[in-house]
Amino acid sequence: MKNLPWLFAALGLGVAAYAIAKTPGPQYATGSDTLEGAARDTSQWGSKARVRGAGGKFVGKMKEGFGRATGNPDLADEGVADQIAGSLKNAAGQVAEAAGQTIHELNR
């Protein structure tokens, strides 16, 4: 009966050691475990941003043209704003792709 508290303490220590040992490693801000994975993810994000930017720019041109054709200045202005947003997304995508390529090249 005198050894029962020590048994519980040892059991608790064993469970704590198991929990610490089985804890996964940290996942960094990129969400990737390797530097090469981070470069790939960054480049893929950049490609997606460029596609979204090109699509937004196209929709903006369509809105602007339709707004001018129908005499709706609000729609035309909204189209111009969409074009600007599309250009910004495209620029952000280009920067991300360049960063991903740079990380890849430095990792070689």
SVG drawing of the C-alpha trace seen along z (x, -y; Angstrom):
<svg xmlns="http://www.w3.org/2000/svg" viewBox="-28 -58 50 60">
<polyline fill="none" stroke="black" stroke-width="0.4" points="0.0,0.0 2.9,-2.3 4.1,-2.0 0.7,-2.9 1.4,-6.7 4.7,-6.0 3.1,-3.6 0.6,-6.3 3.4,-8.9 5.4,-6.6 2.3,-5.9 1.6,-9.6 5.2,-10.3 5.1,-7.6 1.8,-9.0 3.3,-12.5 6.5,-11.2 4.5,-9.3 2.4,-12.4 5.5,-14.5 7.2,-12.0 4.2,-11.6 3.5,-15.3 4.1,-16.2 6.9,-18.6 6.1,-22.3 4.6,-23.2 6.0,-26.6 4.1,-29.6 4.2,-28.1 2.4,-25.0 5.2,-22.9 7.7,-20.7 10.5,-21.3 12.0,-24.3 11.4,-22.8 7.7,-22.3 7.5,-25.9 8.9,-27.0 6.5,-24.8 3.5,-26.0 4.5,-29.7 4.9,-29.3 1.5,-27.5 -0.2,-30.2 1.4,-32.8 0.1,-31.0 -3.4,-30.8 -3.3,-34.5 -2.2,-35.4 -5.1,-33.4 -7.5,-35.1 -6.0,-38.5 -6.3,-37.8 -9.9,-36.7 -10.8,-39.7 -9.2,-42.0 -11.2,-40.4 -14.5,-40.7 -13.6,-44.3 -13.1,-45.0 -16.5,-43.4 -18.3,-45.4 -16.7,-48.6 -17.6,-48.0 -21.2,-47.0 -21.5,-50.0 -20.3,-52.4 -22.6,-50.7 -25.7,-51.0 -24.8,-54.4 -24.4,-53.2 -21.4,-55.1 -21.6,-53.1 -21.1,-49.8 -18.3,-51.2 -16.6,-52.5 -17.1,-49.2 -15.4,-47.6 -12.4,-49.9 -12.1,-49.0 -12.2,-45.3 -9.5,-45.8 -7.3,-47.5 -8.0,-44.7 -7.1,-42.2 -3.9,-43.9 -2.9,-44.0 -3.6,-40.3 -1.6,-39.5 1.3,-41.6 1.1,-39.8 1.1,-36.5 4.2,-37.4 6.0,-38.4 5.0,-35.1 6.2,-33.0 9.5,-34.9 9.9,-34.3 9.1,-30.6 11.6,-30.3 14.3,-32.1 13.7,-29.8 14.0,-26.8 17.2,-28.1 18.8,-28.9 17.9,-25.4 19.9,-23.7"/>
</svg>
